[in-house]
Structure formats: structure tokens, C-alpha cells
């Protein structure tokens, strides 16, 4: 059984188990946790089974494991310490009597996203013509993105933990310059994989990774749902924030 098939099977099983968990606990946020940890496993798995030189395989394994371990741990803390995310609560209400079937299909779709979005890891792991300077550039870029996303998450967590900020919008740190700095840095890190895979058979295809991730975050699974939820919970304060703060790319706020 090839490495791609193994990951597909493991992803489906993991998401099916996650669906059973959410059915019992009424918290569909677990899907994000399992997605992140699935991606965390995918990178080292492809590195282990790939044909790339040791330097590239180690770089790929360490980068993907570190990035998605941090993301998964962050999401896990939120899911197990807070009520269900408002986005999923809204989905639950919208599906009504079809909620179990609807979430089952949604969770299986997320298993598919693990497989599709981890394909860049597989492509990098097949690169036998490594461009060492580009590998180090990729790791530096990923480290900068990791710092940005980590600090953005910490700034938001500190803001949310203050009861006086209930119903208000975080404008601290990175959140002063972008309404979604965590998504921006998540997207930025995906440029590491085309750099790591340059010289291989998939060097041009790998540039689709940041393009697709931008589309997912900007148009589909990320920003639209987050913006809708923010308007539901923060109302006029968030509408003012929308008028003064860049949606995605960090930029100086409007006065």
C-alpha cells in the first residue's frame, strides 16, 4: 500500500472517530484539532517514505511536525476549555434534524482536505535534486511565519481572557494591522514548500500550494465564516474594526 493510500485511510478513520466524539460532546470544533494533527503526521510520514536526500527529509519532517503540533495544541486547548465555536454552533442550528448526517459528511470532507493539502509534503519528499540554499531559505521563512502566528494567537488569547473585553474586538499587536493575522501567517508558511521542492519533478506544481491555501482561507473555509461570527458576537465594534483594519495583509490602520 503506497504512502498516499495509507494517509487517506488513516485520515478517514481519524475523522470518523472525531465525529463520534463530537456526537457525544456536541462540540464539532474537534474537527480542527484532528485536521491539524493529521497534517502533523502527514509531513513526517511522507518524509520517512520519500526518496529525497536526508537533509530535505529531515527539514520537511521537522517543519511540518513543529508547525502543526503548535497549531493542533493551540486548537485543542480552545476546544476542551470553551464552548463550541460559534461557526459550528451556527452550522448545527442550520442543519437541524440532519445535524448528524451533515456533520458526518463535513468531517469526511476534512479527511479529504488532509490528503489534498498534504500533497505538497509528498511532492517535496520526492525531490532528489535539492537546492540547499532554498531549503534554508524555506526554513527561515517558516520560522518567521511561526513566530508571527504564535504571537498573534497569544495576543488574542490574552485579550479574550480579560472579562472586561467581552463583546469587544482585539486591536493589540498584529491585530492592529490585520483582522486575520493568524490566517496571514498560516498562508505565508506555505511558500516554504515550493522552495524546498525546487529542482524536483513537481517544482512548478508546488506553487499551487500557497495559491490554494489563499483561496481556502480568503474565500471559503477561513475568513468568511470568521467574519460572520465576529459580526454576530461583536456587532458595531467589529463593523468599525472592518472599516479601519486590513482584512488579510498586515497594513497600517485607517484613521
KAPE-V120128 format. One record per residue. N is the residue number from 1. RES is the residue in one letter. D_LAST is the distance of its C-alpha to the last C-alpha in whole Angstrom. Layout:
# KAPE-V120128
n=N res=RES d_last=D_LAST
n=N res=RES d_last=D_LAST
This chain:
# KAPE-V120128
n=1 res=X d_last=58
n=2 res=X d_last=56
n=3 res=X d_last=52
n=4 res=X d_last=50
n=5 res=X d_last=53
n=6 res=X d_last=53
n=7 res=X d_last=49
n=8 res=X d_last=49
n=9 res=X d_last=52
n=10 res=X d_last=50
n=11 res=X d_last=47
n=12 res=X d_last=48
n=13 res=X d_last=50
n=14 res=X d_last=47
n=15 res=X d_last=45
n=16 res=X d_last=48
n=17 res=X d_last=49
n=18 res=X d_last=45
n=19 res=X d_last=45
n=20 res=X d_last=48
n=21 res=X d_last=46
n=22 res=X d_last=44
n=23 res=X d_last=46
n=24 res=X d_last=48
n=25 res=X d_last=44
n=26 res=X d_last=42
n=27 res=X d_last=39
n=28 res=X d_last=39
n=29 res=X d_last=36
n=30 res=X d_last=39
n=31 res=X d_last=39
n=32 res=X d_last=36
n=33 res=X d_last=38
n=34 res=X d_last=41
n=35 res=X d_last=39
n=36 res=X d_last=37
n=37 res=X d_last=41
n=38 res=X d_last=42
n=39 res=X d_last=40
n=40 res=X d_last=41
n=41 res=X d_last=45
n=42 res=X d_last=44
n=43 res=X d_last=43
n=44 res=X d_last=46
n=45 res=X d_last=49
n=46 res=X d_last=48
n=47 res=X d_last=48
n=48 res=X d_last=51
n=49 res=X d_last=53
n=50 res=X d_last=52
n=51 res=X d_last=53
n=52 res=X d_last=51
n=53 res=X d_last=52
n=54 res=X d_last=51
n=55 res=X d_last=48
n=56 res=X d_last=46
n=57 res=X d_last=47
n=58 res=X d_last=47
n=59 res=X d_last=43
n=60 res=X d_last=43
n=61 res=X d_last=44
n=62 res=X d_last=42
n=63 res=X d_last=39
n=64 res=X d_last=39
n=65 res=X d_last=41
n=66 res=X d_last=38
n=67 res=X d_last=35
n=68 res=X d_last=36
n=69 res=X d_last=38
n=70 res=X d_last=35
n=71 res=X d_last=33
n=72 res=X d_last=36
n=73 res=X d_last=37
n=74 res=X d_last=33
n=75 res=X d_last=33
n=76 res=X d_last=37
n=77 res=X d_last=36
n=78 res=X d_last=33
n=79 res=X d_last=36
n=80 res=X d_last=39
n=81 res=X d_last=37
n=82 res=X d_last=34
n=83 res=X d_last=35
n=84 res=X d_last=35
n=85 res=X d_last=32
n=86 res=X d_last=30
n=87 res=X d_last=30
n=88 res=X d_last=34
n=89 res=X d_last=35
n=90 res=X d_last=33
n=91 res=X d_last=36
n=92 res=X d_last=39
n=93 res=X d_last=38
n=94 res=X d_last=38
n=95 res=X d_last=41
n=96 res=X d_last=43
n=97 res=X d_last=47
n=98 res=X d_last=46
n=99 res=X d_last=44
n=100 res=X d_last=46
n=101 res=X d_last=47
n=102 res=X d_last=44
n=103 res=X d_last=42
n=104 res=X d_last=45
n=105 res=X d_last=44
n=106 res=X d_last=41
n=107 res=X d_last=42
n=108 res=X d_last=45
n=109 res=X d_last=42
n=110 res=X d_last=40
n=111 res=X d_last=43
n=112 res=X d_last=43
n=113 res=X d_last=40
n=114 res=X d_last=41
n=115 res=X d_last=43
n=116 res=X d_last=41
n=117 res=X d_last=38
n=118 res=X d_last=41
n=119 res=X d_last=43
n=120 res=X d_last=41
n=121 res=X d_last=42
n=122 res=X d_last=46
n=123 res=X d_last=45
n=124 res=X d_last=44
n=125 res=X d_last=47
n=126 res=X d_last=49
n=127 res=X d_last=48
n=128 res=X d_last=51
n=129 res=X d_last=50
n=130 res=X d_last=47
n=131 res=X d_last=45
n=132 res=X d_last=45
n=133 res=X d_last=42
n=134 res=X d_last=40
n=135 res=X d_last=41
n=136 res=X d_last=39
n=137 res=X d_last=36
n=138 res=X d_last=36
n=139 res=X d_last=36
n=140 res=X d_last=34
n=141 res=X d_last=31
n=142 res=X d_last=32
n=143 res=X d_last=32
n=144 res=X d_last=29
n=145 res=X d_last=28
n=146 res=X d_last=30
n=147 res=X d_last=28
n=148 res=X d_last=24
n=149 res=X d_last=25
n=150 res=X d_last=27
n=151 res=X d_last=25
n=152 res=X d_last=22
n=153 res=X d_last=25
n=154 res=X d_last=26
n=155 res=X d_last=22
n=156 res=X d_last=22
n=157 res=X d_last=26
n=158 res=X d_last=25
n=159 res=X d_last=22
n=160 res=X d_last=25
n=161 res=X d_last=28
n=162 res=X d_last=26
n=163 res=X d_last=27
n=164 res=X d_last=25
n=165 res=X d_last=22
n=166 res=X d_last=24
n=167 res=X d_last=22
n=168 res=X d_last=19
n=169 res=X d_last=17
n=170 res=X d_last=17
n=171 res=X d_last=14
n=172 res=X d_last=16
n=173 res=X d_last=17
n=174 res=X d_last=17
n=175 res=X d_last=15
n=176 res=X d_last=12
n=177 res=X d_last=12
n=178 res=X d_last=14
n=179 res=X d_last=15
n=180 res=X d_last=19
n=181 res=X d_last=19
n=182 res=X d_last=23
n=183 res=X d_last=24
n=184 res=X d_last=22
n=185 res=X d_last=25
n=186 res=X d_last=27
n=187 res=X d_last=27
n=188 res=X d_last=27
n=189 res=X d_last=30
n=190 res=X d_last=32
n=191 res=X d_last=32
n=192 res=X d_last=35
n=193 res=X d_last=37
n=194 res=X d_last=38
n=195 res=X d_last=38
n=196 res=X d_last=41
n=197 res=X d_last=43
n=198 res=X d_last=43
n=199 res=X d_last=46
n=200 res=X d_last=47
n=201 res=X d_last=49
n=202 res=X d_last=45
n=203 res=X d_last=43
n=204 res=X d_last=41
n=205 res=X d_last=41
n=206 res=X d_last=39
n=207 res=X d_last=36
n=208 res=X d_last=36
n=209 res=X d_last=35
n=210 res=X d_last=31
n=211 res=X d_last=31
n=212 res=X d_last=33
n=213 res=X d_last=31
n=214 res=X d_last=28
n=215 res=X d_last=29
n=216 res=X d_last=30
n=217 res=X d_last=27
n=218 res=X d_last=24
n=219 res=X d_last=27
n=220 res=X d_last=29
n=221 res=X d_last=30
n=222 res=X d_last=27
n=223 res=X d_last=23
n=224 res=X d_last=24
n=225 res=X d_last=26
n=226 res=X d_last=24
n=227 res=X d_last=21
n=228 res=X d_last=24
n=229 res=X d_last=25
n=230 res=X d_last=21
n=231 res=X d_last=21
n=232 res=X d_last=25
n=233 res=X d_last=24
n=234 res=X d_last=20
n=235 res=X d_last=20
n=236 res=X d_last=17
n=237 res=X d_last=15
n=238 res=X d_last=15
n=239 res=X d_last=14
n=240 res=X d_last=11
n=241 res=X d_last=11
n=242 res=X d_last=12
n=243 res=X d_last=9
n=244 res=X d_last=7
n=245 res=X d_last=9
n=246 res=X d_last=12
n=247 res=X d_last=15
n=248 res=X d_last=18
n=249 res=X d_last=17
n=250 res=X d_last=15
n=251 res=X d_last=12
n=252 res=X d_last=9
n=253 res=X d_last=6
n=254 res=X d_last=4
n=255 res=X d_last=0
